[in-house]
Amino acid sequence: VTPRMPSSECVRSPMRAPFRGTLLALLATRVAAFSALPEAPEPSLLDEAEWRLVKKAAPWTRRAGLQVVEINEKFVLMGGRTARAPSTPVPIPGDSQVWSDVWESADDGVTWTQIAENGGSHWAPRAYFKCIVLGDRAYVMGGQNYKVVAAPGAGMQGGGG
């Protein structure tokens, strides 16, 4: 994916690879699919891929720390975080909206359907987690929830206590 590609676009290369001839790369809401890569792709091969736009804008909110896996010949995208605008008067480092929504695509990223809403009972919102697939099941583990907790005495005048 070139740095000049606008955010929230989906692109695909005409080459072949693991998932029905397509490999999906996600950067925030940038979705790109490429193929014809060996089992362990070398960075130089990614630089040489020819990309084709397949979706102008992704339906989910821009985010980092998400996971995408393949289950039953579908891409499944889940979780992640979106940084909030700095608060005033004192910004909180890492303050983020954290997601637990789940989206799937059966057509190499051209269309996406939300299959679980954010905050549902399936799992707590998280980013930078691990998701593994065994058979037709995905297992979500670990990650960060980005809950901001004030330090004792924070914001108190005169040394507080």
C-alpha positions in Angstrom: 0.0 0.0 0.0 1.5 3.3 -1.0 1.5 6.1 1.5 -0.4 8.3 -1.0 -3.5 6.0 -1.0 -6.4 7.8 0.7 -7.7 6.2 3.9 -10.7 4.0 3.9 -10.0 2.6 0.4 -10.0 -1.1 -0.6 -7.7 -2.2 -3.4 -6.7 -5.5 -4.9 -3.9 -6.8 -7.1 -4.6 -9.2 -9.9 -1.9 -11.7 -8.6 -2.7 -15.0 -6.8 -2.2 -16.2 -3.2 -3.6 -18.2 -0.1 -7.2 -17.2 0.3 -9.0 -18.0 -3.0 -6.2 -16.2 -4.8 -6.2 -13.1 -2.5 -4.4 -11.9 0.6 -5.9 -9.0 2.4 -3.8 -6.2 4.0 -5.4 -3.8 6.4 -4.0 -0.4 7.5 -6.5 1.4 9.7 -9.5 1.3 7.3 -7.3 0.9 4.2 -8.0 -2.5 2.7 -5.8 -3.9 0.0 -5.7 -7.3 -1.4 -2.7 -8.8 -3.3 -1.7 -12.3 -4.4 1.0 -14.5 -6.1 3.2 -14.4 -3.0 5.2 -17.4 -1.6 4.3 -18.8 1.8 6.7 -16.3 3.5 6.4 -13.1 1.6 9.5 -10.8 1.4 8.9 -7.1 1.8 10.3 -6.4 -1.7 7.4 -8.5 -3.2 4.9 -6.2 -1.5 6.6 -3.1 -2.9 6.2 -4.5 -6.4 2.5 -5.5 -6.1 0.1 -3.8 -8.5 -3.0 -2.6 -6.7 -6.6 -2.2 -7.9 -9.3 -0.3 -6.0 -12.1 -2.6 -5.0 -13.9 -0.5 -2.3 -13.8 3.3 -2.0 -14.6 3.4 1.7 -14.7 0.8 4.4 -17.9 0.6 6.5 -16.2 0.5 9.8 -14.6 3.3 11.7 -10.9 4.0 11.1 -8.8 2.1 13.6 -5.5 0.5 14.6 -4.7 -2.6 16.6 -7.4 -4.7 14.8 -7.3 -8.3 13.7 -8.3 -10.0 10.4 -8.5 -13.7 10.0 -9.9 -16.1 7.4 -12.8 -18.4 8.5 -14.7 -20.6 6.1 -13.3 -18.7 3.1 -14.4 -15.3 4.5 -12.3 -12.5 5.8 -13.3 -11.6 9.4 -12.2 -8.2 10.8 -12.6 -7.5 14.5 -11.7 -5.1 17.3 -9.1 -2.3 17.4 -9.0 1.2 18.7 -9.6 4.8 17.4 -7.7 7.6 19.1 -10.0 10.3 20.5 -9.3 14.0 19.9 -7.1 15.4 22.8 -9.1 16.4 25.8 -8.7 19.8 27.5 -7.3 21.2 29.6 -5.0 18.1 30.1 -4.8 15.6 27.2 -4.9 11.9 28.3 -2.3 9.8 26.4 -3.8 6.8 24.7 -7.4 7.9 25.2 -9.3 5.8 22.6 -12.6 4.4 21.5 -12.0 0.6 21.7 -14.0 -1.7 19.5 -15.4 -5.2 19.7 -17.4 -5.1 16.5 -17.0 -7.9 13.9 -17.2 -7.6 10.1 -17.0 -10.2 7.4 -16.4 -10.2 3.7 -17.0 -13.2 1.4 -15.8 -11.4 -1.8 -12.2 -10.4 -1.1 -13.0 -7.1 0.7 -15.5 -5.7 -1.9 -18.4 -5.8 0.5 -18.5 -6.1 4.3 -21.3 -7.1 6.6 -21.3 -6.4 10.4 -21.9 -9.6 12.2 -21.4 -8.4 15.8 -22.0 -4.9 17.2 -19.6 -3.0 19.4 -20.1 -3.8 23.1 -22.0 -7.0 22.5 -21.7 -10.0 24.8 -19.3 -11.9 22.5 -16.1 -10.4 24.0 -15.0 -7.1 25.7 -13.7 -4.4 23.4 -9.9 -4.6 22.9 -7.0 -3.6 20.6 -3.6 -5.2 19.9 -4.9 -8.6 20.8 -4.3 -12.1 19.3 -6.9 -14.0 17.3 -6.3 -17.6 16.1 -8.5 -19.8 14.0 -8.9 -23.5 14.7 -11.3 -25.2 12.3 -14.3 -22.9 11.9 -13.8 -21.1 15.2 -11.9 -18.0 16.1 -10.3 -17.5 19.6 -9.7 -13.9 20.8 -7.2 -13.5 23.6 -5.3 -10.8 25.4 -5.1 -7.2 24.2 -5.5 -3.8 25.6 -8.7 -2.1 26.7 -7.4 1.5 27.0 -9.4 2.3 30.1 -8.1 5.5 31.5 -7.8 5.6 35.3 -6.9 8.8 37.0 -3.8 8.7 39.2 -4.5 9.3 43.0 -4.6 13.0 43.6 -4.8 13.9 40.0 -6.4 17.2 39.3 -6.4 18.3 42.9 -5.2 21.7 44.0 -2.5 22.2 46.6 -1.0 18.8 46.6 -4.4 17.1 47.2 -4.6 14.0 49.4 
